[in-house]
Amino acid sequence: MEYNERLARFRQGHVNPFDKREIDSSTEGKDPPKHGVSTFIKYINIYSSPEESKTQRSDRAMDLGLAEDHFSQPVGSFVASDVDQLKQAIAECKRLILELPEHSEKQKDTVIKLIHLRLKLQELKDPEEDEPNLQVLLEHRFSKEKSKSVKQMCDKCSTIIWGLIQTWYTCTGCYYRCHSKCMNLINKPCVRSKVSHQSEYELSICPEVGLDKQDYRCAECRTPISLRGVPNEARQCDYTGQYYCSSCHWNDTAIIPSRVIHNWEFEPRKVCRTSMRYLALMISRPVLKLKEINPLLFNFVEELVEIRKLRQDILLMKPYFITCKEAMEARLLLHLQDRQHFVENDDMYSLQDLIDTSSGRLSCSLTEIHTTFAKHIKLDCEKCQAKGFMCELCKEGDILFPFDNHTSVCHDCFAVFHRDCYYDNSTTCPHCARMLERQHEESQNP
């Protein structure tokens, strides 16, 4: 019987090597029934002629395997023997790939078959179960992911998450990712809880203490480490100054707040996984009071002086907006919704503010917002214009506003004057003098 005829008869039988039923010896010479992986090889031998070469048998096994549906639902449940048989089939595919001519069609087909077998093996090792969509563990709030195409790494076992065949979860707080099978092994609490309870940075530059203080163990998982890489490589985190193993430190990089504040340095440095998540969650939080941590920074960074002046002007504009109906309807203050602290104070900064200041982005955006606010008060809104001031010292000029560059504001009564008039006048503020005189008269004539 010719090989092509036997191949056609075999494919008509819809062979599935994952069917648990064994081949009946009485069916020799008939269409082959469904059978298991172990009898798949038996069937090949039954229809083989003694004179056929080893290469021909290998080609036929390859062709027969390509006709299988490796993703069909198997009959019954899988047992350990199925895993062993799949491993044998994978080993046979590897051998065939090496024997077949390079870049040939048969070799490419064999590679495809190898991929299918490996996916099936992984599915047997990690079967998808009815996992809950949300799980809470160590303050993590794990949400079941539905993406099948994005390649991710498990933060617990440091291996690839194959979304096509594996169930995986992501913490909605700190974005910790892991396989479903790794969830019970997690021992790291959610970083967001630390951010909520302790919103402050380490302000010392790489506060190293030495491996001996860590007993030559990872600062997080306590795995033995050393700088020689035996038994595990020691990797230093530039933020904490401590040493970690390769499972807790993936050589991720981040901008270090202490280097920015003290050195105005923005070069990313290597940090551990926990520090990377902590810095990512803290980057937009206004927790840096520069005038207390490093007041000299304003003397050397001109951009910071400009940002501080713009922020002070915005705080002076805020009372106009909260008493103006048109401004409230237009929601002008929402221009700063990403930096709410800019309408609350002028001395607190986030790390993202400093990064954007260095790059020039913050100056551009804040100048544009400042122009929009000033235009509403001085040109667009008559009610806001009516809240302007006249210089009581020279009684000349246009209407003045406290955020104008050429004005000065009395610290006691907040009256606005021309800057030159205010500093040339050696007497007290006329508005303050009138108030004192009025109080004196009221005390004389209650």
Salt bridges, closest charged atoms under 4 A:
ASP19 OD2 - ARG21 NH2 2.66
ASP31 OD1 - ARG9 NE 3.55
GLU52 OE2 - ARG6 NH2 2.96
GLU52 OE1 - ARG60 NH1 3.32
ASP59 OD2 - LYS106 NZ 3.53
GLU68 OE1 - HIS70 NE2 3.67
ASP82 OD1 - LYS20 NZ 3.80
GLU92 OE2 - ARG95 NH2 2.27
GLU99 OE2 - ARG95 NH1 2.51
GLU102 OE2 - HIS103 NE2 3.48
GLU123 OE1 - LYS120 NZ 3.84
ASP155 OD1 - ARG273 NH2 2.59
ASP155 OD1 - ARG277 NH2 2.70
ASP215 OD2 - ARG222 NH2 4.00
GLU220 OE2 - LYS188 NZ 2.76
GLU233 OE1 - ARG235 NE 3.37
ASP238 OD2 - ARG259 NE 2.85
ASP252 OD2 - ARG273 NH1 2.87
GLU265 OE1 - ARG259 NH1 3.85
GLU265 OE2 - ARG269 NH2 2.48
GLU267 OE1 - ARG269 NH2 3.99
GLU292 OE2 - LYS289 NZ 3.40
ASP313 OD1 - LYS309 NZ 2.82
ASP313 OD2 - HIS370 NE2 3.16
ASP347 OD2 - LYS289 NZ 3.75
ASP347 OD2 - LYS291 NZ 3.64
ASP353 OD1 - ARG339 NH1 2.42
ASP353 OD2 - HIS341 NE2 2.66
ASP356 OD2 - ARG339 NH2 2.70
ASP356 OD1 - ARG361 NH2 2.80
ASP380 OD2 - LYS375 NZ 2.99
GLU392 OE1 - ARG434 NH1 2.57
ASP404 OD1 - LYS378 NZ 2.96
